[in-house]
Amino acid sequence: PERPTLGNTDYAFEMAISNIRYGEGVTKEIGMDLQNLGARRVCLMTDKNLSKLPPVNAVLNSLAKYGINFQMYDNVRVEPTDQSFLDAIQFAKKGEFDAYVAVGGGSVMDTCKAANLYAASPSSEFLDYVNAPIGKGKPVTVPLKPLIAVPTTSGTGSETTGVAIFDFKELKVKTGIASRAIKPTLGIIDPLHTLSMPERIVANSGFDVLCHALESYTALPYNERSPCPSNPIHRPAYQGSNPVSDVWALHALRIVAKYLKRAIRNPEDREARANMHLASAFAGIGFGNAGVHLCHGMSYPISGLVKTYKPKDYNVDHSLVPHGLSVVLTSPAVFAFTAQIHPERHLEAAEILGADIRTARIKDAGLILADTLRKFLFDLNVDDGLAAIGYSKADIPALVKGTLPQERVTKLSPRPQTEEDLSALFEASMKLY
């Protein structure tokens, strides 16, 4: 039966993704792409660790072979901050580039998107394009330069999306810029690049794919999201679950179920790593249009308020909680909470992840999905909840306070939540096993 419309809800959704090209060794084509674009001054962005590794080398070889004139910026910070974005923006403004190439994980791709945006809009203040309520969330109306993204992790799906995330230092909270205008022109998905990822980076990136798929599949449906925009330029990138995103999210979830454990356990398993690299882009297509909800909304203060945690396999000079880890640690609690809305979707997700649901009752969907996730994480020796990465009950008020400004995502939760609900979710995530 038709539900009565709850007032001014949206009636349409839009599908926006970057072009993507997939193939082993496809990075060698990038010099030709830049030639085809007529690029004269190219900005190549990466980070200090990657600048010495094969993916960057493959890009440099291709640029040299086709005589592409470029400048390299390798000062990207892993888990970027407003300041690290501003440094990259400064470099981009000075360089007057006519094309950008980002080689790295989400941190590099997102930094490059921001640099491209603000170099194209030199009179804008930094907060103009940052998501409300932290920034002004203005729509992007300036033309940007072409950006080619070359992901080296299998996680963020940032090569397909118009979203760039950073830590806003002063508020100790992650936020970002979300606009279809900043999505890359082309994502070059070369599974060879996954071979340089250490084990924990494979794991944490894979958890991001898992949560992208689960959150976009269970998000508030697009036609229940309000307000309905008065002009299509105001329709958000994150629109709520919709029939197109559902296809990508479910498919990504199936690949994660089949290949993530293999990719983590055996670095030589090229089939598993190649499939996870593709799953990352598939989930990106899903959540880039549907959006994510509570795991991501709650993850931003978990990353932003970190005190001393330094993860294994990350060569960094600052404490950080890798994004995929900060997202997945709340997933058992979150999906137990959201499952009373659309329990059948939660049950379907649990089944894809290996639960036997033949005798399951629909009202237990949340508990079944939560248990399935806990077992999945336990099998992959993930830290035992927020307590294991340095948080305690005393931190809950600050974590809740840091989640409240994340309305762009928390409002996409299928089940609305109070501050008390958020406190309970953080508390339930302190210990997983």
C-alpha positions as CSV (number, residue, x, y, z in Angstrom):
1,P,0.0,0.0,0.0
2,E,1.2,3.5,-0.7
3,R,2.5,5.2,2.4
4,P,1.1,8.7,3.0
5,T,3.9,11.1,2.1
6,L,5.4,12.5,5.3
7,G,5.3,16.1,4.1
8,N,8.0,17.4,1.8
9,T,10.0,14.3,0.9
10,D,12.0,13.8,-2.3
11,Y,10.5,11.9,-5.3
12,A,13.5,11.4,-7.5
13,F,17.1,10.2,-7.2
14,E,20.1,10.8,-9.4
15,M,23.0,8.4,-10.4
16,A,26.4,10.1,-10.5
17,I,29.6,8.2,-10.8
18,S,33.1,8.7,-12.3
19,N,34.1,6.8,-15.3
20,I,36.2,3.8,-14.3
21,R,38.6,1.7,-16.1
22,Y,39.7,-1.7,-14.7
23,G,42.6,-4.0,-15.7
24,E,45.8,-5.4,-14.6
25,G,48.6,-2.9,-15.6
26,V,46.1,-0.3,-16.9
27,T,48.1,2.4,-15.1
28,K,50.5,2.5,-18.1
29,E,47.8,4.3,-20.1
30,I,47.7,7.4,-17.9
31,G,50.3,9.3,-19.9
32,M,48.1,8.8,-23.0
33,D,45.0,9.9,-21.1
34,L,46.8,13.2,-20.1
35,Q,47.9,13.6,-23.7
36,N,44.4,13.1,-25.0
37,L,43.2,15.7,-22.5
38,G,45.9,18.1,-23.9
39,A,47.3,18.6,-20.3
40,R,50.3,20.9,-20.2
41,R,50.8,21.2,-16.5
42,V,49.9,18.2,-14.3
43,C,49.7,18.0,-10.6
44,L,50.6,14.5,-9.3
45,M,49.5,13.9,-5.7
46,T,50.5,11.1,-3.4
47,D,51.9,10.5,0.2
48,K,55.4,10.0,1.5
49,N,55.1,6.2,2.0
50,L,53.6,5.6,-1.5
51,S,56.1,7.9,-3.3
52,K,58.7,5.1,-3.0
53,L,56.3,2.2,-4.0
54,P,55.5,0.6,-7.4
55,P,52.1,2.3,-8.0
56,V,53.7,5.8,-8.1
57,N,56.6,4.4,-10.1
58,A,54.2,3.0,-12.7
59,V,52.5,6.4,-13.0
60,L,55.9,8.2,-13.2
61,N,57.0,5.8,-16.0
62,S,53.9,6.5,-18.0
63,L,54.2,10.3,-17.6
64,A,57.9,10.1,-18.7
65,K,57.1,7.9,-21.7
66,Y,54.5,10.4,-23.0
67,G,56.5,13.5,-22.1
68,I,54.0,14.9,-19.6
69,N,55.1,17.9,-17.7
70,F,54.2,17.5,-14.0
71,Q,54.9,18.6,-10.5
72,M,54.7,16.1,-7.6
73,Y,53.1,16.9,-4.3
74,D,53.8,14.1,-1.8
75,N,52.9,15.8,1.4
76,V,49.4,14.4,1.7
77,R,48.6,13.4,5.3
78,V,47.1,10.0,6.0
79,E,43.7,10.8,7.5
80,P,43.9,14.4,6.3
81,T,43.2,17.5,8.4
82,D,41.9,21.0,7.4
83,Q,45.5,22.2,7.6
84,S,46.8,19.4,5.4
85,F,44.0,20.2,2.8
86,L,45.0,23.8,2.9
87,D,48.7,23.0,2.2
88,A,47.7,21.0,-0.8
89,I,45.3,23.7,-2.0
90,Q,48.1,26.3,-1.7
91,F,50.3,24.1,-3.9
92,A,47.5,23.7,-6.4
93,K,46.8,27.4,-6.6
94,K,50.5,28.2,-7.1
95,G,50.9,25.5,-9.8
96,E,48.1,26.7,-12.1
97,F,47.6,23.1,-13.2
98,D,45.3,22.0,-16.0
99,A,44.9,18.4,-14.8
100,Y,45.4,16.4,-11.6
101,V,46.5,12.8,-10.9
102,A,45.9,11.3,-7.4
103,V,47.8,8.1,-6.6
104,G,46.9,6.6,-3.2
105,G,44.2,5.7,-0.8
106,G,41.2,7.8,0.2
107,S,43.4,10.3,1.9
108,V,45.3,11.2,-1.3
109,M,42.2,11.1,-3.6
110,D,40.2,13.3,-1.2
111,T,43.1,15.8,-0.7
112,C,43.4,16.1,-4.5
113,K,39.6,16.7,-5.0
114,A,39.8,19.5,-2.4
115,A,42.9,21.0,-4.1
116,N,41.2,20.9,-7.5
117,L,38.0,22.5,-6.1
118,Y,39.6,25.4,-4.3
119,A,42.2,26.1,-7.0
120,A,39.3,26.4,-9.4
121,S,37.5,28.7,-7.0
122,P,40.3,30.9,-5.7
123,S,38.0,33.6,-4.1
124,S,36.2,31.0,-1.9
125,E,36.7,30.7,1.8
126,F,37.6,27.2,2.9
127,L,34.4,26.7,4.8
128,D,32.2,27.7,1.9
129,Y,32.1,24.2,0.5
130,V,32.4,22.2,3.7
131,N,29.3,20.3,4.7
132,A,26.8,22.2,6.9
133,P,26.4,22.6,9.9
134,I,30.2,22.9,10.2
135,G,30.7,24.8,7.0
136,K,28.3,26.6,4.6
137,G,27.7,23.7,2.3
138,K,27.4,25.9,-0.8
139,P,26.7,24.2,-4.1
140,V,29.8,24.1,-6.5
141,T,29.1,26.1,-9.7
142,V,32.7,26.6,-10.9
143,P,34.2,24.3,-13.6
144,L,37.0,22.0,-12.2
145,K,40.0,20.6,-14.0
146,P,40.1,16.9,-15.0
147,L,41.2,14.6,-12.1
148,I,42.4,11.0,-12.7
149,A,42.3,8.9,-9.5
150,V,44.5,5.8,-9.1
151,P,43.5,4.0,-6.0
152,T,46.2,1.9,-4.2
153,T,43.9,0.6,-1.4
154,S,40.7,-1.4,-1.7
155,G,38.5,0.6,0.6
156,T,37.2,4.1,0.2
157,G,35.9,3.9,-3.3
158,S,36.9,7.5,-3.5
159,E,37.7,7.2,-7.2
160,T,34.0,7.0,-7.9
161,T,32.5,9.6,-5.5
162,G,32.1,13.3,-5.0
163,V,33.1,13.3,-1.4
164,A,36.3,14.4,0.4
165,I,36.7,13.8,4.1
166,F,39.1,15.5,6.6
167,D,39.6,16.1,10.3
168,F,38.5,19.5,11.4
169,K,41.2,20.0,14.0
170,E,39.7,22.8,16.1
171,L,36.4,20.8,16.6
172,K,38.2,17.4,16.8
173,V,35.7,16.0,14.4
174,K,35.8,14.7,10.9
175,T,33.7,16.3,8.2
176,G,34.0,16.8,4.5
177,I,32.9,18.3,1.2
178,A,30.2,16.5,-0.7
179,S,29.4,17.5,-4.3
180,R,28.9,15.7,-7.5
181,A,31.2,18.4,-9.1
182,I,34.3,17.1,-7.3
183,K,34.1,13.4,-8.4
184,P,37.1,12.3,-10.4
185,T,36.9,12.4,-14.2
186,L,38.3,8.8,-14.4
187,G,39.2,6.2,-11.8
188,I,42.0,3.8,-12.9
189,I,41.5,0.6,-11.1
190,D,44.7,-1.5,-11.4
191,P,44.7,-4.6,-9.3
192,L,48.5,-4.7,-9.4
193,H,48.5,-1.8,-7.0
194,T,46.9,-3.8,-4.3
195,L,50.0,-6.0,-4.1
196,S,51.9,-3.3,-2.2
197,M,49.3,-3.1,0.6
198,P,50.3,-4.5,4.1
199,E,48.0,-7.0,5.8
200,R,46.3,-4.5,8.2
201,I,45.7,-2.0,5.5
202,V,44.0,-4.7,3.4
203,A,41.8,-5.5,6.5
204,N,40.9,-2.0,7.5
205,S,40.2,-0.9,3.9
206,G,38.0,-4.0,3.4
207,F,36.0,-3.1,6.5
208,D,35.3,0.3,4.9
209,V,33.9,-1.6,1.8
210,L,31.8,-3.8,4.1
211,C,30.3,-0.8,5.9
212,H,29.7,1.2,2.7
213,A,27.7,-1.7,1.3
214,L,25.7,-2.4,4.5
215,E,25.0,1.2,5.3
216,S,23.9,2.2,1.8
217,Y,21.7,-0.9,1.5
218,T,20.0,-0.2,4.9
219,A,19.9,3.6,4.5
220,L,16.6,5.6,4.6
221,P,14.9,5.2,1.2
222,Y,15.4,8.2,-1.1
223,N,11.7,9.0,-1.2
224,E,11.5,9.3,2.6
225,R,14.4,11.8,2.7
226,S,13.3,15.4,3.2
227,P,13.4,18.2,2.2
228,C,12.6,17.7,-1.5
229,P,15.1,20.1,-3.1
230,S,13.6,23.2,-4.8
231,N,16.3,23.0,-7.5
232,P,18.2,19.8,-8.6
233,I,21.5,21.5,-7.7
234,H,20.5,21.2,-4.0
235,R,19.7,17.4,-4.2
236,P,22.5,16.0,-2.0
237,A,25.1,13.5,-3.2
238,Y,23.9,11.2,-0.4
239,Q,20.2,10.6,-1.3
240,G,19.2,7.5,0.7
241,S,18.9,3.9,-0.5
242,N,17.5,3.6,-4.1
243,P,17.1,0.8,-6.6
244,V,20.4,1.5,-8.4
245,S,22.6,1.8,-5.4
246,D,21.0,-1.4,-3.9
247,V,22.4,-3.4,-6.9
248,W,25.9,-2.2,-6.3
249,A,25.8,-2.4,-2.5
250,L,24.6,-6.0,-2.6
251,H,27.1,-7.1,-5.2
252,A,29.9,-5.5,-3.2
253,L,28.8,-7.3,-0.1
254,R,28.9,-10.6,-1.9
255,I,32.4,-10.0,-3.1
256,V,33.5,-9.0,0.5
257,A,31.9,-12.2,1.9
258,K,33.8,-14.3,-0.6
259,Y,37.2,-12.6,-0.9
260,L,38.0,-10.3,2.1
261,K,39.3,-13.0,4.4
262,R,41.3,-14.5,1.6
263,A,42.8,-11.2,0.7
264,I,43.9,-10.5,4.3
265,R,45.2,-14.0,5.0
266,N,47.3,-14.5,1.9
267,P,49.0,-11.5,0.4
268,E,49.9,-13.7,-2.7
269,D,46.2,-14.3,-3.4
270,R,45.9,-12.1,-6.5
271,E,42.4,-13.2,-7.3
272,A,41.1,-12.1,-3.9
273,R,43.0,-8.8,-3.9
274,A,41.8,-8.0,-7.5
275,N,38.2,-8.7,-6.5
276,M,38.4,-6.6,-3.4
277,H,39.8,-3.7,-5.5
278,L,36.8,-3.9,-7.7
279,A,34.4,-4.3,-4.8
280,S,35.7,-1.1,-3.4
281,A,34.6,0.8,-6.5
282,F,31.3,-1.1,-6.6
283,A,30.5,-0.1,-3.0
284,G,31.6,3.4,-3.9
285,I,29.0,3.6,-6.7
286,G,26.4,2.4,-4.2
287,F,27.2,4.7,-1.2
288,G,28.3,7.6,-3.4
289,N,24.6,7.9,-4.4
290,A,22.8,6.4,-1.4
291,G,25.1,7.6,1.3
292,V,26.2,6.0,4.6
293,H,24.6,6.4,8.0
294,L,25.5,5.6,11.6
295,C,28.7,3.6,11.4
296,H,30.2,6.5,9.4
297,G,28.6,9.2,11.4
298,M,29.9,7.7,14.7
299,S,33.3,6.9,13.1
300,Y,34.2,10.6,12.6
301,P,34.6,11.4,16.3
302,I,36.2,8.0,16.9
303,S,39.0,9.1,14.5
304,G,39.0,12.7,15.5
305,L,39.4,12.2,19.3
306,V,42.1,9.6,19.1
307,K,44.7,10.0,21.8
308,T,47.6,7.5,21.4
309,Y,46.5,4.6,19.2
310,K,49.0,3.7,16.5
311,P,47.8,0.9,14.2
312,K,50.1,-1.9,13.0
313,D,51.4,-1.6,9.4
314,Y,50.7,2.1,9.1
315,N,54.0,4.1,8.8
316,V,52.8,7.4,10.3
317,D,54.2,10.0,12.8
318,H,50.9,10.7,14.4
319,S,48.3,8.6,16.3
320,L,45.4,7.6,14.2
321,V,42.5,5.2,14.0
322,P,42.4,4.0,10.4
323,H,39.1,5.0,8.9
324,G,37.9,1.4,8.1
325,L,38.5,0.4,11.7
326,S,36.7,3.4,13.2
327,V,33.7,2.5,11.1
328,V,33.5,-1.2,11.6
329,L,33.9,-1.2,15.4
330,T,30.4,0.2,15.9
331,S,28.8,-2.0,13.2
332,P,27.4,-4.8,15.4
333,A,25.7,-2.2,17.7
334,V,24.5,-0.1,14.8
335,F,22.8,-2.8,12.8
336,A,21.2,-4.3,15.9
337,F,19.7,-0.9,16.4
338,T,18.6,-0.1,12.8
339,A,17.2,-3.6,12.1
340,Q,13.7,-2.8,13.4
341,I,13.3,-0.8,10.2
342,H,13.6,-3.0,7.1
343,P,14.6,-6.2,9.1
344,E,14.4,-8.2,5.9
345,R,17.3,-6.2,4.4
346,H,19.4,-6.8,7.5
347,L,18.6,-10.5,7.4
348,E,19.5,-10.7,3.7
349,A,22.9,-9.0,4.5
350,A,23.5,-11.5,7.4
351,E,22.8,-14.4,5.0
352,I,25.2,-13.0,2.4
353,L,27.9,-12.8,5.1
354,G,27.4,-16.5,5.9
355,A,24.6,-16.7,8.5
356,D,22.2,-19.6,8.3
357,I,18.8,-17.9,8.3
358,R,16.6,-20.9,7.5
359,T,15.0,-20.9,11.0
360,A,15.5,-17.2,11.7
361,R,12.7,-15.1,12.9
362,I,12.4,-11.7,11.2
363,K,12.3,-9.9,14.5
364,D,15.8,-11.3,15.3
365,A,17.4,-9.8,12.1
366,G,19.4,-7.2,14.0
367,L,20.9,-9.7,16.5
368,I,21.7,-12.2,13.7
369,L,23.5,-9.5,11.6
370,A,25.3,-8.2,14.7
371,D,26.5,-11.7,15.7
372,T,27.6,-12.4,12.1
373,L,29.6,-9.2,12.0
374,R,31.2,-10.0,15.4
375,K,32.2,-13.4,14.3
376,F,33.6,-12.0,11.1
377,L,35.7,-9.4,13.0
378,F,36.8,-12.0,15.6
379,D,38.1,-14.3,12.9
380,L,40.2,-11.4,11.5
381,N,41.6,-10.5,15.0
382,V,40.2,-7.0,15.0
383,D,40.8,-5.0,18.2
384,D,38.1,-5.8,20.8
385,G,36.0,-2.7,20.5
386,L,36.5,1.0,21.3
387,A,38.2,0.1,24.7
388,A,41.0,-1.6,22.8
389,I,41.8,1.6,20.9
390,G,42.0,3.7,24.0
391,Y,38.4,4.8,24.7
392,S,36.4,4.4,27.9
393,K,32.9,5.2,29.2
394,A,34.2,8.6,30.2
395,D,34.7,9.5,26.6
396,I,31.1,8.8,25.5
397,P,29.8,12.3,26.0
398,A,32.5,13.7,23.7
399,L,32.0,10.9,21.1
400,V,28.2,11.7,21.1
401,K,28.9,15.5,20.8
402,G,31.2,14.7,17.8
403,T,28.5,12.7,16.1
404,L,25.8,15.3,16.3
405,P,27.1,17.6,13.6
406,Q,27.3,14.6,11.1
407,E,23.7,15.2,10.0
408,R,24.5,14.7,6.4
409,V,24.9,11.0,7.3
410,T,23.1,10.4,10.6
411,K,19.8,11.6,9.0
412,L,20.1,8.8,6.5
413,S,19.8,6.2,9.3
414,P,16.5,4.4,8.7
415,R,15.8,4.8,12.4
416,P,16.1,8.2,14.0
417,Q,18.3,8.4,17.0
418,T,18.4,10.5,20.2
419,E,21.6,11.5,22.1
420,E,20.7,8.7,24.5
421,D,20.5,6.2,21.7
422,L,24.0,7.3,20.5
423,S,25.4,7.0,24.0
424,A,24.0,3.4,24.2
425,L,25.5,2.6,20.8
426,F,29.0,3.8,21.8
427,E,28.7,2.0,25.1
428,A,27.7,-1.2,23.3
429,S,30.8,-0.8,21.0
430,M,33.3,-0.6,23.9
431,K,33.8,-4.3,23.9
432,L,32.8,-6.6,21.0
433,Y,33.6,-10.2,22.0
